[in-house]
Amino acid sequence: MESSNDLILPYLRALVILQLERLHDESDVKPELLLSRAGIPLPDIAQMVGKNYAAVAKAISRAKGGTQKERLQRAMTHEPEPAE
């Protein structure tokens, strides 16, 4: 028998996807970044936005301003951080 959590999960995902579509129309913020900040795992984000895992990981990395190594290099050379 399915638990109540298993029964409600598809509806919650549908609500998230609808909100992502609204956000995409109204904002420049990457939905992948918002979902990542909310603690949703990358495979689930990829499924929600209809992209593969690598594309989602790259979008989040770019939205955050690159990899940690790249941010450290910018800090050492005093380059400005890209806007999020």
VOKEFI-474284 format. One record per residue (C-alpha): z, x, y; residue in three letters. Coordinates in steps of 0.25 Angstrom, whole numbers, plus 2048, in hexadecimal, padded with zeros to 3 digits. Each point is the difference from the previous one (the first is absolute). Layout:
BEGIN
ZXYALA;...
# end
This chain:
BEGIN
800800800MET;7FC80580EGLU;80B80380ASER;8007F980ESER;7FC80D806ASN;7F48017F7ASP;7FC7F2804LEU;80180280FILE;7F980E800LEU;7F27FB801PRO;8037F780CTYR;80880B807LEU;7F48097FEARG;7F67F5806ALA;8097FF80CLEU;80080F803VAL;7F18007FEILE;7FE7F580ALEU;80980780AGLN;7F880D7FELEU;7F37F8803GLU;8077FB80DARG;80580E804LEU;7F28067FDHIS;7FA7F680AASP;80B80280BGLU;80480F7FFSER;7FB80E7FFASP;80C8047F7VAL;7FC8037F2LYS;8057F57F6PRO;80280B7F6GLU;80A808809LEU;8087F3802LEU;8017FD7F1LEU;80380E7FDSER;80C80080BARG;8057F37F9ALA;8018087F3GLY;7F57FA7F8ILE;7FA8097F6PRO;7F2806802LEU;7FA7FA7F4PRO;8057F2805ASP;7FB80380EILE;7F28047FAALA;7FF7F37F9GLN;8047F780CMET;7F6807809VAL;7F58017F6GLY;7FF80F800LYS;80280B7F6ASN;80D808800TYR;7F980D806ALA;7FB7F880CALA;80D7F9802VAL;80880E800ALA;7F5806809LYS;8027F580AALA;80F801800ILE;7FF80F802SER;7F67FF80BARG;8087F5807ALA;80D8087FFLYS;7F880C807GLY;7FC8087F4GLY;8088077F5THR;80E806803GLN;7F980E7FFLYS;7F67FC80BGLU;80B7FA809ARG;80880D7FFLEU;7F3808803GLN;7FF7F780DARG;80E802804ALA;7FF80F7FEMET;7F3801809THR;8067F580AHIS;7F47F67FDGLU;8037F2804PRO;8037F67F5GLU;7F67F57FEPRO;8047F2804ALA;8047F77F4GLU;
# end
